[in-house]
Amino acid sequence: MNDSVAEYDLLVAGELNVDLIMDRIEGKPEVGKERLARSMTLTLGSSSAIFASNISSLGSRTAFAGLTGLDSFGELVLNSLQEKRVHTEWIATREDRQTGATIAFNMDQERMMVTHPGPMEEFSIQDLPMDQLHRFRHLHISSIFLQPGLKRDLTEILSKAQSAGLTTSLDPQWDPDESWDLDLDNLLPLLDWFLPNERELQALTHTSELESAIRTVATYSCRTVVKMGTDGARAVGAGRPEQVVPAYVLPDFRDAIGAGDSFNAGLIHSILQGTSEETALRYASIAAAVSTTGSGGTTALSGPELVHSTAIKINVPIHDT
């Protein structure tokens, strides 16, 4: 890892869009019927941006590479990241494209989403600072199925990052086409952290049971952390014993948008600080819980202080002894 020379703790490469969140929906949305939402929020969206925003809030020096359109949504994305001290030098603008947007319908702890991808489909290795990888310690990528250009170049990107001494992580997110055509045999050896949720892992391993999916990835050299919602998370692989961490549900729960990305942010931030995996998993779970107390993925996780105070309140240690 480039600890001694790196200017940034990590580079985040991925999609950028806004979230339009519909809350307090009166009845379940159905085709051909109209429902009322009594609350609405427009905020920074996308797995990659939520991760970057929150890991920066926790204290990691973060840079972002991505694409937006030349429009008000693009301005919101850039302003939101910059307010969270994310370095945006490598975010480019496509004048002929609209910035991506997701409409999210919240129903208790379930949600339904529809996304307009915008220029993220064009994002590729050509948009990454591959000649400047020495400036970073870690590379994180999210939502690979929404970015066919990045997906095409994924093995090359990760291989070059690994050769440059960076550690790497990937949260694949959902595949809208449900083809799930990632070559795990070639991909996972290039990763230090693979961060799917349980449904994504089962789809990627073409298994119908979670235990079978976990056994499949446990044989690889990277560490896979499977996020299981209110059932917590499990870390397997890399020749180390399995670790399990519970989920923490706080009384002021608002919505689960970005909870998985906030878990990722807490985990990678803690690992980059040099803590043990056991401690990092607890920190990640607390960060995810805190993120659910605000609307959207970035409003609640404003800094490390809230993670620390929440951990004290529910008596969960998040520091190595």
One Martini backbone bead per residue (centre of mass of N, CA, C, O) as a GRO file, in nm:
protein
  321
    1MET     BB    1   0.098   0.034   0.019
    2ASN     BB    2   0.094   0.403  -0.029
    3ASP     BB    3   0.152   0.549   0.254
    4SER     BB    4   0.415   0.749   0.214
    5VAL     BB    5   0.302   0.897  -0.083
    6ALA     BB    6   0.011   0.956  -0.050
    7GLU     BB    7  -0.241   1.200  -0.098
    8TYR     BB    8  -0.458   0.973  -0.091
    9ASP     BB    9  -0.654   0.720   0.026
   10LEU     BB   10  -0.874   0.747  -0.221
   11LEU     BB   11  -1.036   0.611  -0.514
   12VAL     BB   12  -1.340   0.681  -0.680
   13ALA     BB   13  -1.519   0.472  -0.917
   14GLY     BB   14  -1.821   0.604  -1.083
   15GLU     BB   15  -2.135   0.682  -1.035
   16LEU     BB   16  -2.366   0.967  -1.109
   17ASN     BB   17  -2.642   1.082  -0.902
   18VAL     BB   18  -2.963   1.144  -0.820
   19ASP     BB   19  -3.215   1.154  -0.558
   20LEU     BB   20  -3.565   1.078  -0.562
   21ILE     BB   21  -3.755   1.073  -0.265
   22MET     BB   22  -4.028   0.869  -0.163
   23ASP     BB   23  -4.242   0.926   0.113
   24ARG     BB   24  -4.514   0.833   0.262
   25ILE     BB   25  -4.682   0.612   0.118
   26GLU     BB   26  -5.015   0.562  -0.004
   27GLY     BB   27  -4.948   0.284  -0.076
   28LYS     BB   28  -4.878   0.069  -0.329
   29PRO     BB   29  -4.724   0.071  -0.608
   30GLU     BB   30  -4.901   0.074  -0.930
   31VAL     BB   31  -4.993  -0.005  -1.228
   32GLY     BB   32  -5.229   0.249  -1.318
   33LYS     BB   33  -5.169   0.398  -1.041
   34GLU     BB   34  -5.217   0.640  -0.785
   35ARG     BB   35  -4.994   0.793  -0.549
   36LEU     BB   36  -4.908   0.929  -0.234
   37ALA     BB   37  -4.645   1.152  -0.122
   38ARG     BB   38  -4.566   1.324   0.188
   39SER     BB   39  -4.255   1.294   0.095
   40MET     BB   40  -3.955   1.480  -0.032
   41THR     BB   41  -3.620   1.410  -0.178
   42LEU     BB   42  -3.327   1.587  -0.291
   43THR     BB   43  -3.020   1.404  -0.360
   44LEU     BB   44  -2.751   1.241  -0.331
   45GLY     BB   45  -2.645   0.972  -0.530
   46SER     BB   46  -2.521   0.676  -0.557
   47SER     BB   47  -2.303   0.451  -0.452
   48SER     BB   48  -2.031   0.599  -0.498
   49ALA     BB   49  -2.108   0.880  -0.373
   50ILE     BB   50  -2.193   0.784  -0.096
   51PHE     BB   51  -1.929   0.657  -0.023
   52ALA     BB   52  -1.748   0.907  -0.061
   53SER     BB   53  -1.892   1.100   0.131
   54ASN     BB   54  -1.871   0.917   0.392
   55ILE     BB   55  -1.563   0.863   0.402
   56SER     BB   56  -1.494   1.161   0.421
   57SER     BB   57  -1.653   1.223   0.682
   58LEU     BB   58  -1.469   1.014   0.849
   59GLY     BB   59  -1.151   1.108   0.717
   60SER     BB   60  -1.096   1.038   0.428
   61ARG     BB   61  -0.898   1.088   0.154
   62THR     BB   62  -1.098   1.192  -0.129
   63ALA     BB   63  -1.151   1.077  -0.465
   64PHE     BB   64  -1.312   1.142  -0.791
   65ALA     BB   65  -1.441   0.942  -1.073
   66GLY     BB   66  -1.650   1.088  -1.337
   67LEU     BB   67  -1.988   1.162  -1.469
   68THR     BB   68  -2.166   1.442  -1.610
   69GLY     BB   69  -2.384   1.679  -1.670
   70LEU     BB   70  -2.498   2.000  -1.800
   71ASP     BB   71  -2.661   2.059  -1.500
   72SER     BB   72  -2.831   2.077  -1.204
   73PHE     BB   73  -2.758   1.791  -1.113
   74GLY     BB   74  -2.454   1.823  -1.150
   75GLU     BB   75  -2.424   2.050  -0.944
   76LEU     BB   76  -2.526   1.892  -0.702
   77VAL     BB   77  -2.310   1.676  -0.703
   78LEU     BB   78  -2.058   1.857  -0.676
   79ASN     BB   79  -2.143   2.017  -0.424
   80SER     BB   80  -2.183   1.773  -0.235
   81LEU     BB   81  -1.893   1.664  -0.247
   82GLN     BB   82  -1.744   1.927  -0.166
   83GLU     BB   83  -1.883   1.954   0.115
   84LYS     BB   84  -1.730   1.659   0.183
   85ARG     BB   85  -1.427   1.680   0.068
   86VAL     BB   86  -1.430   1.596  -0.227
   87HIS     BB   87  -1.232   1.530  -0.491
   88THR     BB   88  -1.315   1.664  -0.846
   89GLU     BB   89  -1.105   1.663  -1.088
   90TRP     BB   90  -1.220   1.364  -1.219
   91ILE     BB   91  -1.480   1.521  -1.308
   92ALA     BB   92  -1.674   1.507  -1.589
   93THR     BB   93  -1.839   1.672  -1.872
   94ARG     BB   94  -2.145   1.623  -2.059
   95GLU     BB   95  -2.319   1.832  -2.270
   96ASP     BB   96  -2.510   1.588  -2.417
   97ARG     BB   97  -2.593   1.510  -2.117
   98GLN     BB   98  -2.767   1.372  -1.854
   99THR     BB   99  -2.789   1.340  -1.543
  100GLY     BB  100  -2.837   1.113  -1.330
  101ALA     BB  101  -3.137   0.930  -1.201
  102THR     BB  102  -3.329   0.845  -0.900
  103ILE     BB  103  -3.628   0.681  -0.814
  104ALA     BB  104  -3.751   0.647  -0.479
  105PHE     BB  105  -3.952   0.402  -0.302
  106ASN     BB  106  -4.068   0.413   0.023
  107MET     BB  107  -4.136   0.102   0.227
  108ASP     BB  108  -4.025   0.120   0.494
  109GLN     BB  109  -3.758  -0.121   0.442
  110GLU     BB  110  -3.848  -0.081   0.152
  111ARG     BB  111  -3.759  -0.059  -0.211
  112MET     BB  112  -3.798   0.131  -0.518
  113MET     BB  113  -3.621   0.160  -0.842
  114VAL     BB  114  -3.543   0.423  -1.088
  115THR     BB  115  -3.300   0.462  -1.361
  116HIS     BB  116  -3.106   0.718  -1.508
  117PRO     BB  117  -2.782   0.696  -1.627
  118GLY     BB  118  -2.655   0.861  -1.831
  119PRO     BB  119  -2.299   0.892  -1.861
  120MET     BB  120  -2.212   0.623  -1.714
  121GLU     BB  121  -2.199   0.436  -1.975
  122GLU     BB  122  -1.917   0.589  -2.077
  123PHE     BB  123  -1.744   0.498  -1.860
  124SER     BB  124  -1.379   0.464  -1.838
  125ILE     BB  125  -1.041   0.430  -1.839
  126GLN     BB  126  -1.010   0.717  -1.979
  127ASP     BB  127  -1.134   0.862  -1.697
  128LEU     BB  128  -0.873   0.774  -1.554
  129PRO     BB  129  -0.579   0.816  -1.339
  130MET     BB  130  -0.353   0.587  -1.426
  131ASP     BB  131  -0.083   0.784  -1.401
  132GLN     BB  132  -0.179   0.845  -1.066
  133LEU     BB  133  -0.184   0.602  -0.853
  134HIS     BB  134   0.039   0.704  -0.644
  135ARG     BB  135  -0.184   0.900  -0.493
  136PHE     BB  136  -0.295   0.619  -0.384
  137ARG     BB  137  -0.414   0.346  -0.168
  138HIS     BB  138  -0.714   0.320  -0.292
  139LEU     BB  139  -0.975   0.128  -0.473
  140HIS     BB  140  -1.316   0.212  -0.562
  141ILE     BB  141  -1.604   0.017  -0.682
  142SER     BB  142  -1.932   0.066  -0.836
  143SER     BB  143  -2.185  -0.035  -1.027
  144ILE     BB  144  -2.095  -0.215  -1.286
  145PHE     BB  145  -2.373  -0.264  -1.452
  146LEU     BB  146  -2.409   0.060  -1.517
  147GLN     BB  147  -2.093   0.030  -1.653
  148PRO     BB  148  -1.981  -0.096  -1.938
  149GLY     BB  149  -1.704   0.041  -1.970
  150LEU     BB  150  -1.590  -0.039  -1.693
  151LYS     BB  151  -1.643  -0.343  -1.712
  152ARG     BB  152  -1.456  -0.399  -1.955
  153ASP     BB  153  -1.194  -0.269  -1.776
  154LEU     BB  154  -1.168  -0.398  -1.490
  155THR     BB  155  -0.921  -0.585  -1.493
  156GLU     BB  156  -0.715  -0.369  -1.576
  157ILE     BB  157  -0.759  -0.171  -1.345
  158LEU     BB  158  -0.697  -0.367  -1.107
  159SER     BB  159  -0.418  -0.458  -1.201
  160LYS     BB  160  -0.285  -0.174  -1.194
  161ALA     BB  161  -0.345  -0.112  -0.901
  162GLN     BB  162  -0.194  -0.352  -0.781
  163SER     BB  163   0.086  -0.281  -0.911
  164ALA     BB  164   0.079   0.013  -0.754
  165GLY     BB  165  -0.019  -0.076  -0.440
  166LEU     BB  166  -0.316  -0.107  -0.424
  167THR     BB  167  -0.605  -0.137  -0.283
  168THR     BB  168  -0.928  -0.319  -0.320
  169SER     BB  169  -1.280  -0.252  -0.419
  170LEU     BB  170  -1.618  -0.414  -0.459
  171ASP     BB  171  -1.954  -0.310  -0.553
  172PRO     BB  172  -2.175  -0.439  -0.776
  173GLN     BB  173  -2.458  -0.459  -0.754
  174TRP     BB  174  -2.721  -0.445  -0.949
  175ASP     BB  175  -2.861  -0.622  -1.233
  176PRO     BB  176  -3.091  -0.517  -1.457
  177ASP     BB  177  -3.051  -0.777  -1.658
  178GLU     BB  178  -2.970  -1.044  -1.503
  179SER     BB  179  -2.683  -1.183  -1.600
  180TRP     BB  180  -2.419  -1.198  -1.424
  181ASP     BB  181  -2.121  -1.141  -1.601
  182LEU     BB  182  -1.892  -1.232  -1.387
  183ASP     BB  183  -1.547  -1.321  -1.351
  184LEU     BB  184  -1.443  -1.445  -1.058
  185ASP     BB  185  -1.176  -1.590  -1.121
  186ASN     BB  186  -1.040  -1.308  -1.224
  187LEU     BB  187  -1.141  -1.089  -1.015
  188LEU     BB  188  -1.084  -1.168  -0.708
  189PRO     BB  189  -0.761  -1.162  -0.718
  190LEU     BB  190  -0.785  -0.825  -0.755
  191LEU     BB  191  -0.906  -0.830  -0.464
  192ASP     BB  192  -0.961  -0.746  -0.119
  193TRP     BB  193  -1.273  -0.641  -0.155
  194PHE     BB  194  -1.597  -0.795  -0.143
  195LEU     BB  195  -1.943  -0.616  -0.149
  196PRO     BB  196  -2.204  -0.783  -0.132
  197ASN     BB  197  -2.507  -0.893  -0.124
  198GLU     BB  198  -2.693  -1.172  -0.098
  199ARG     BB  199  -2.840  -1.155  -0.374
  200GLU     BB  200  -2.591  -1.095  -0.547
  201LEU     BB  201  -2.426  -1.345  -0.474
  202GLN     BB  202  -2.623  -1.558  -0.576
  203ALA     BB  203  -2.627  -1.457  -0.868
  204LEU     BB  204  -2.313  -1.471  -0.925
  205THR     BB  205  -2.310  -1.797  -0.832
  206HIS     BB  206  -2.565  -1.955  -0.912
  207THR     BB  207  -2.743  -1.966  -0.641
  208SER     BB  208  -3.014  -2.050  -0.401
  209GLU     BB  209  -2.805  -2.035  -0.159
  210LEU     BB  210  -2.613  -1.875   0.066
  211GLU     BB  211  -2.416  -2.099   0.157
  212SER     BB  212  -2.319  -2.168  -0.128
  213ALA     BB  213  -2.211  -1.889  -0.199
  214ILE     BB  214  -2.003  -1.869   0.032
  215ARG     BB  215  -1.837  -2.119  -0.042
  216THR     BB  216  -1.740  -2.013  -0.313
  217VAL     BB  217  -1.583  -1.742  -0.208
  218ALA     BB  218  -1.402  -1.876   0.024
  219THR     BB  219  -1.168  -1.975  -0.194
  220TYR     BB  220  -1.058  -1.700  -0.214
  221SER     BB  221  -0.813  -1.434  -0.172
  222CYS     BB  222  -1.037  -1.266  -0.094
  223ARG     BB  223  -1.256  -1.054   0.087
  224THR     BB  224  -1.586  -1.134   0.175
  225VAL     BB  225  -1.871  -0.914   0.225
  226VAL     BB  226  -2.190  -0.994   0.346
  227LYS     BB  227  -2.487  -0.829   0.310
  228MET     BB  228  -2.799  -0.873   0.538
  229GLY     BB  229  -2.906  -0.641   0.674
  230THR     BB  230  -3.065  -0.720   0.970
  231ASP     BB  231  -2.845  -0.977   0.975
  232GLY     BB  232  -2.592  -0.840   0.871
  233ALA     BB  233  -2.251  -0.978   0.847
  234ARG     BB  234  -2.009  -1.159   0.634
  235ALA     BB  235  -1.670  -1.287   0.652
  236VAL     BB  236  -1.477  -1.429   0.380
  237GLY     BB  237  -1.178  -1.562   0.317
  238ALA     BB  238  -0.832  -1.549   0.273
  239GLY     BB  239  -0.764  -1.779   0.492
  240ARG     BB  240  -0.989  -1.694   0.705
  241PRO     BB  241  -1.192  -1.659   0.940
  242GLU     BB  242  -1.502  -1.613   1.014
  243GLN     BB  243  -1.708  -1.318   1.022
  244VAL     BB  244  -1.950  -1.164   1.249
  245VAL     BB  245  -2.206  -0.904   1.219
  246PRO     BB  246  -2.434  -0.709   1.336
  247ALA     BB  247  -2.718  -0.530   1.329
  248TYR     BB  248  -2.822  -0.183   1.384
  249VAL     BB  249  -3.125  -0.063   1.522
  250LEU     BB  250  -3.259   0.247   1.532
  251PRO     BB  251  -3.519   0.443   1.657
  252ASP     BB  252  -3.456   0.678   1.414
  253PHE     BB  253  -3.555   0.556   1.166
  254ARG     BB  254  -3.596   0.625   0.807
  255ASP     BB  255  -3.382   0.489   0.590
  256ALA     BB  256  -3.193   0.250   0.363
  257ILE     BB  257  -3.047   0.444   0.198
  258GLY     BB  258  -2.704   0.365   0.179
  259ALA     BB  259  -2.625   0.147   0.393
  260GLY     BB  260  -2.421  -0.024   0.232
  261ASP     BB  261  -2.228   0.214   0.163
  262SER     BB  262  -2.175   0.288   0.462
  263PHE     BB  263  -2.049   0.025   0.536
  264ASN     BB  264  -1.816   0.044   0.338
  265ALA     BB  265  -1.700   0.308   0.451
  266GLY     BB  266  -1.640   0.205   0.737
  267LEU     BB  267  -1.458  -0.028   0.659
  268ILE     BB  268  -1.237   0.114   0.485
  269HIS     BB  269  -1.162   0.331   0.683
  270SER     BB  270  -1.070   0.141   0.912
  271ILE     BB  271  -0.857  -0.015   0.751
  272LEU     BB  272  -0.687   0.245   0.674
  273GLN     BB  273  -0.629   0.287   0.994
  274GLY     BB  274  -0.538  -0.021   1.100
  275THR     BB  275  -0.752  -0.203   1.181
  276SER     BB  276  -0.922  -0.457   1.253
  277GLU     BB  277  -1.164  -0.645   1.122
  278GLU     BB  278  -1.353  -0.665   1.363
  279THR     BB  279  -1.365  -0.358   1.411
  280ALA     BB  280  -1.449  -0.270   1.121
  281LEU     BB  281  -1.725  -0.415   1.122
  282ARG     BB  282  -1.848  -0.256   1.353
  283TYR     BB  283  -1.814   0.022   1.233
  284ALA     BB  284  -1.983  -0.034   0.979
  285SER     BB  285  -2.253  -0.099   1.126
  286ILE     BB  286  -2.281   0.179   1.259
  287ALA     BB  287  -2.273   0.352   1.003
  288ALA     BB  288  -2.527   0.228   0.880
  289ALA     BB  289  -2.722   0.303   1.107
  290VAL     BB  290  -2.683   0.610   1.094
  291SER     BB  291  -2.775   0.645   0.791
  292THR     BB  292  -3.091   0.569   0.862
  293THR     BB  293  -3.160   0.863   1.016
  294GLY     BB  294  -3.176   0.966   0.718
  295SER     BB  295  -3.241   1.102   0.419
  296GLY     BB  296  -3.075   0.908   0.254
  297GLY     BB  297  -2.713   0.851   0.230
  298THR     BB  298  -2.579   1.160   0.354
  299THR     BB  299  -2.725   1.320   0.597
  300ALA     BB  300  -2.628   1.161   0.868
  301LEU     BB  301  -2.314   1.115   0.789
  302SER     BB  302  -2.121   1.382   0.912
  303GLY     BB  303  -1.930   1.204   1.111
  304PRO     BB  304  -1.746   1.037   1.356
  305GLU     BB  305  -1.896   1.124   1.617
  306LEU     BB  306  -2.167   0.967   1.572
  307VAL     BB  307  -2.044   0.689   1.573
  308HIS     BB  308  -1.918   0.703   1.855
  309SER     BB  309  -2.177   0.775   2.020
  310THR     BB  310  -2.340   0.528   1.930
  311ALA     BB  311  -2.149   0.311   2.036
  312ILE     BB  312  -2.173   0.397   2.331
  313LYS     BB  313  -2.483   0.377   2.363
  314ILE     BB  314  -2.470   0.048   2.261
  315ASN     BB  315  -2.203  -0.094   2.342
  316VAL     BB  316  -1.973  -0.069   2.096
  317PRO     BB  317  -1.670  -0.157   1.992
  318ILE     BB  318  -1.435   0.064   1.769
  319HIS     BB  319  -1.162  -0.029   1.913
  320ASP     BB  320  -0.863  -0.127   1.966
  321THR     BB  321  -0.690  -0.295   2.248
   0.00000   0.00000   0.00000
